Amino acid sequence: MQRRKFGREFKLEAIKLVRERGVSVAQAARDLDVHENVLRKWVRELGADPAQAFPGHGQMKPEQQEIARLRREVAKLKAERDIPKKGRSLLREGSDMKFVFIAKHRGIWPVAWLCNALGVSRSGFHAWLNRSFSARARSDEVIGGRIKASFVNSDRTYGARRVWRDLLADGIECGLHRVERLMQQQALRARPRRRRLPKDNGDRQIAVAPSNLLDRQFAAERPNQKWVADFTYIWTAEGWLYVSAVIDLFSRRVVGWSMSAGMTAQLVADALLMAVWRRGKPDALMHHSDRGSQYASDQFQRLMADSGITCSMSRSGNVWDNAAMESFFSSLKTERIARRNYRTRNEAKADVFDYIERFYNTTRRHSTIGYVSPVEFERKLGLA
């Protein structure tokens, strides 16, 4: 129903019925077919400001007009401040990028303000808005969708190079720089790798293996030639969960792992036992770890001796001697654990299992082996 409008003269005459002729407000409201509260409001307004009450025809009082003008001025000044902040990266871009920004934010600020702040014309924007997309733009839209799918499927961990390799594997021909540009446009940014060194308390056992046989030679010519191992810790609401892992340097595959609430020799022994069980009894295998008490324990050393495995250990306090293992744990924490809050150790165990067996080994593209997953690398060589 359309809202009724009353002019100044009507309101004044209605008020006279009450003030000068002695008609009650209720009776006058019924006679004039207006709400009683509305008529009372008119009486109050006239009493408060007889000269400026009821300007009529949508006009405001002079002081209201000034307030409205000042509000518009403040809003424009805020827009002139905020638009360059949001569009700072566009100031050196072409017109198309600026028009995309305007189309996206025209519900927040008027188009005229946006065009003025970014130095483009309104007519140019409206012409762009009604222009059909070029073949390049349509191709960007299709490839952009595939890029986002690859990024999301990686649990939002892939950077441009790994996404690019996904596209090439799917038969999509495009350049790396194009992938970088389209990821930037969609604000698809992988979590940055943490660069700080792991914590080193300086407390070491007397070395069981007097020398570093691996000597930072992290390439292997065949499977089960060089394994590296270490353990890390994950915080949960129940306390620490310790995760031990063993990696085959040939394919960078996690071949053994174990998880426990205690930082014991059994933790690292279980990871090695899984690796031996999965890969078979090794022949001329070197196992490299740090000099932690768990790896130096009699229990672990007997296990390696019984399995015919040669022991190699990093130099004291030197994490770079086991850089491949440190890199894996950095990826685990950056790509998965850093974004989780675990209520229980079992919840953390399930998530670490999912990362290792369903993502890292089978799906995640590894730069060291030509941007394929460890399982795919072994399968291509007829080993998996």
C-alpha positions, 0 to 999 in steps of 0.5 A, a space after each residue: 500500500 502506498 504511503 499517504 503524504 500530507 502537506 504543510 497546510 493540511 498539518 496546520 489545519 489539523 493542529 488548529 482543530 485541536 488547539 483552537 477549536 477544542 476538538 480532542 486529538 482522538 476525535 480529530 484523528 478519526 475525522 481526518 483518517 490519520 493515526 492518533 500518534 501521528 497527529 500528536 507528533 504534528 502538535 509537538 513538532 509545531 510547538 517545538 519550532 513554529 517557524 521551521 516545522 513542516 517544510 514540506 515537499 521533501 525539503 529539510 530545515 536549513 540546519 538539517 540540510 547543512 548536517 546532510 551536506 556535511 555527512 555527504 562530505 565526510 562520506 566522500 572524504 572517507 571514500 577518497 581515503 579508503 578507495 586508494 588503500 583497497 586499490 593500491 595494487 591497481 594504480 599501475 595496472 591497466 584499465 581492465 583491472 581497475 574496471 574489475 575493481 570498480 564493478 566489485 566495489 560499486 555497491 560500497 561506493 558510487 561509481 563516480 567516486 571510484 572512477 575519479 579515485 582510480 583515474 578512469 572515466 565513467 563512460 569507459 567503465 560502462 562501455 567495459 561493463 557492456 562489452 563482451 569478453 575477449 577470447 583471452 579473458 574467457 580462457 583466463 576464466 576457464 583456467 582460473 577455475 582449474 587453478 582454484 580447483 587445484 589449489 583447494 584440492 591441495 588443502 590450499 597448500 600449493 604455490 604457483 609451480 605445483 598448481 602449474 604442474 597440475 594443469 600441465 598434467 591435465 593437458 592444459 597448456 599455459 605458462 607459469 607466469 600466467 598461473 601466478 597472475 591468475 592466482 594473484 587475481 583470486 588471492 590464492 596464496 599458499 601458506 609460507 614455509 617457516 624459515 626458522 631453525 628447529 629448537 636445539 637444547 644442546 643436550 646430546 648423548 654420546 654418539 653411537 655412530 662416530 661419523 656422519 656417513 650420509 654427509 648431506 648427500 640426500 640423493 639415492 640411486 635406488 630404493 632402500 639405499 638411504 633412509 632418514 628419520 626424526 621425530 617432532 611434536 604436536 600440541 593437543 588439548 590432552 598434551 603433546 603428541 610425538 610423531 616419528 617418521 622414516 623417509 626413503 631419499 630415493 622417492 622421498 616417500 614416508 615409508 614408516 611412521 609412529 605416534 605416541 604420547 611419550 618421547 621414548 625409544 619405542 616411538 622411533 623403533 616402531 617407525 623403523 619396524 613399519 618401514 622394514 615391514 613395508 619395504 622388506 628386509 633391506 640390503 646395504 641400507 643406511 639409516 640416518 638420524 640425529 644424535 637423540 637419546 632415542 636413536 642412541 638407545 640400546 633398544 634401537 641400535 640392536 634393532 638396526 643391527 638385527 636388520 642389517 642396517 648401517 647407522 649414520 648420525 648428524 653432527 651434534 647440534 647441526 640440523 642441516 645434516 638431516 635437512 630432508 627430514 626437517 623439510 618434511 616436518 616443516 611441510 607437515 606443520 605448515 600445510 596442515 598442523 598450523 591451521 588445526 586445533 586438536 582436542 585430543 591426541 586421537 584427533 591429531 593422529 587421524 589428521 597426521 595419518 591423513 596428511 602422510 598417507 592420503 596427501 603427501 605420499 600419494 598426491 602432493 607434488 614434490 619438487 625434488 623428484 620432478 613435481 610428481 608424488 612419491 607414489 607416482 614416482 615409484 610407479 613410473 619406475 615400476 616399483 610401487 
